[in-house]
Amino acid sequence: AAASAHSTTMAQMNSNSVEGTVVITAFCTHKQTDMISPFVMDPEKAVRAWNECNPEDYLSYDAPDMWKAALVDTGIGSMQILSGAAKSSSFVAYVHILKTEQTT
C-alpha cells in the first residue's frame, strides 16, 4: 500500500503543479467479524510443520521424543504460528491542492 500511495502522489506532482496534499484515512473492524480461533495445536502436525521448515533440526514423531522436545530447552530455534485473526476494512483518500496563479 505504501508503494502505491507514493507512486500515486508522485504521478500527481509530476503532471500537475501541486501545492499540497491532504491524506484522509479510516480503519474499522466489523461487528460480524470472522475470527479464526481458538487455536488448538495437534502435536503431530506441529512436528511435521517443524520438520518441513527446519530439516536440519529434525524432530522425531515418537511420543517420548515429542514430550522431551516440548519440555526441555534443546537450544534449537523457534517457529512462528498465526493463531487468530479478524477481518477489517480501511480507506485512504488523497486531496491534492493545485497551485493556481492569476494575473490582473
C-alpha positions, 0 to 999 in steps of 0.5 A: 500500500505504501508503494502505491500511495507514493507512486500515486502522489508522485504521478500527481506532482509530476503532471500537475503543479501541486501545492499540497496534499491532504491524506484522509484515512479510516480503519474499522473492524466489523461487528460480524467479524470472522475470527479464526480461533481458538487455536488448538495445536495437534502435536503431530502436525506441529512436528511435521510443520517443524520438520518441513521448515527446519530439516536440519533440526529434525524432530522425531514423531515418537511420543517420548521424543515429542514430550522431551522436545516440548519440555526441555530447552534443546537450544534449537530455534523457534517457529512462528504460528498465526493463531487468530485473526479478524477481518477489517476494512480501511480507506485512504483518500488523497486531496491534492491542492493545485497551485493556481496563479492569476494575473490582473 
